[in-house]
Amino acid sequence: MNTTTCCSSENKTRPVFPGAPSPTRPDLEKMAWLPGGSFTMGSDKFYSEERPAHRERVAGFWMDRHLVTNAEYAQFVAATGYVTVAERPPKREDYPDADAGLLVPGSAVFMPPSHPVSLRDHRAWWSYVPGACWNHPLGPDSTIAGLDDHPVVQIAYEDAWAYAQWAGKEIPTEAEWEYAAKGGLETIYPWGDESNPNGQFMANTWQGRFPWENTREDGFERTSPVGYFPPNEYGLFDVVGNVWEWTSTIYTTAARSSSCCHSTDKPDDRLLQLVVKGGSHLCAHNYCLRYRPAARQGETLDTATSHIGFRCIVRGPGPRA
């Protein structure tokens, strides 16, 4: 028989994984201290899953100033021998309806069509590419050479969690992430209410008609180096645009309803979704206005794509006076 409990969405059980590497001491010099406080979470002005806007409070924490980079993830893999989800063969029992030819290591890659297509079917621009993984993000013939300072992508939640454990850190909750991204402002974007104030690009997003026309007015076709665009008021870079970021919060639109009750039965990990935040370089005005702190969507635990990465936090005491 199902049981229910009342609590906030941030307290819902979050997945953990066995075999995490031994933690190391986090380097707080590369992190920003956020003192915590109350803020308006969500939005009533955009997508339904963001509603209703409501007050939330978080305790103080440290957050990485920038997304975890290819160079940093390579250091983790070299130290631990970790194998990402995209590098492991999918199991038939987990994907009983999948084409046998797709039950090989790989992940999803954005492949822009050469002409206008319907925006109703994402399969027109997303493809499962065998051999695509964090160090071959666009397929086996691609490389991250020269991209050391770009955010690591093709990262499933377990891959982000394992890195965080090794680094002595954690993955933020949705509330912690959104509080950090807002930078203390109550505006649409981390910098204000205009997407490009005074004609300046503030984040790596899509210019042109998605998904086939990318004019690259901001200078980038895909990911950009971390720290290229201005930081928010908390000194955090790329909190919107560039790549989506994992949080540890279970995705449900029920979290935005007036009811706080949910089942405590263990969910099926194949169906469980976690919240990702921040949008990416694929956010375009004609398709996806999600490069905003309040925006959110759900991704399954095994999702790894060419536009999802992460950053970490450390909970605990702030800097010494």
C-alpha positions, 0 to 999 in steps of 0.5 A: 500500500502506498504511503504519503508524506508532506514536505517541500519538493526539495526534501524528496528522496534523491538518487545516490549510486554505489561505488563513488570514489573517495572524496577529496578536499574541495578547493573553495578558492574556485567557489563563491560563497552565497550567504543564503536567504529568501527569494522568489522561485518560479515564474507566472509569466512563462511556461506552466511548469514554472508556476506558481511563483512562490517564496523559498529560503535556502541556507548558505553554501559555496558554489563553483564559479563556473561549470565543470570543464573538460579539463577538470573532468579529464582529471577526475577520470584519470584519477579514478578510471571512472566510466561514464553512462554514455560509455557503457553498453545499454542493457536490453532489460532497461530498453526492451523496445529499443532498436538492437542497433542502438544498444551500444554505448553512445548518447544524443547529439544535436544535428542541425537540419539544413532546412526548416522543419516542424518544431513538433518533433525533436527527432528532426535535430537530435540523434543517438550517436554510437560512440558519443561521450564526454571526450567525443561529444559529437561522436567517435571522430570528434574530440575535445582537443582545444576545448579544455576550458569548455563545459564538459557535456554528455554527462548523465546525472550519475556522472555528475554525482560521481565527480562531485563525490570525488571532489568533496562536493555535492550537486545543488538542489533546484532551489539552491541553483535558482537562488544562486543563478538569480544573483540577488535580483528579481528579474527575468534574466540574471542581469535584468529584464532585457535579453541583450541590454544595449545590444550586448550578448550576456549568454551563449544562446541561439541566434536565428531560426532554430534548429536549422539557421544559426547566425552565431552573432554571439560568436559560438555555434555550440559551447563557449569557454566558461567565463566568456560572458559576464558573471552575475551579481554573485560572481557566477558564470554561465548560469544561463545559456551554454549548457543545461545544469543538473540539479538533485531535485526530482522533477514533478509539476506537482511541486508547483501545486498547492499540495505537498504530498507525494508517494514515498514508494521508491520510483522506477529509476528508468522513469525518474526525472531530475530537474535541469536548469539554465537553458543552453546554447540551443535556446532560441526565441522561436522555440525555447525561452528557457535561458532564465533562472526560473525555467526548468525541465525534467531529464531522466537519470540516464540522459546524456546529451551534447548540451547538458553539464553541471556545477557543484556546491559545498554546504557548510560554514562560510568564509572566516571573518 
